Amino acid sequence: MTGEGEAPDDELAKIRAIGEQFMRIVPHNRALDMQVVALSEARAEFRLPYAEKLVGNPETGVLHGGAISALMDAASGAAVFQSLRRAMLIATLDLRIDYLKPAAPGRDVVARAHCYKVTRDIAFVRGVAFHDDEADPIATSAGTFMLGTRGRSTGEQEAP
């Protein structure tokens, strides 16, 4: 993402600007207080800060699986954007998430995603959610994203 000679502060500023734009475009991400941690070619890393409003079970304090799903979807979509040669709309077609263990109460969750294949119409992504160590995952994901979604409806015309 950065050119040679760019200072780390410049890279951080770019990441923050992209993250702010991404959060404005997707209000759900903003409501969950997601943060863009890192972006590189075909890769993205996001953080979901622990918050009481995201707890699925008040007795245990464990984050709701839907919040982790949203985090993995956002990171996966960002990885797709990082793999494209030109800007275009995308849409999640399918996102399979395997939950391997509950997130620890009181701890942020990190998601890393990698877009490993892009065809003319579809992008393929793998992801992992974890606390400190990617080798000790909370969940893993595999997803597909449609590329260039505007005006591609079959059998329906856009309203004038």
Beta strands, then each sheet from edge to edge (+ up, - down):
strand 1: 35-40
strand 2: 43-48
strand 3: 55-57
strand 4: 62-63
strand 5: 90-99
strand 6: 109-118
strand 7: 122-130
strand 8: 139-147
sheet 1: 1+ 2- 6+ 7- 8+ 5-
sheet 2: 3+ 4-
end
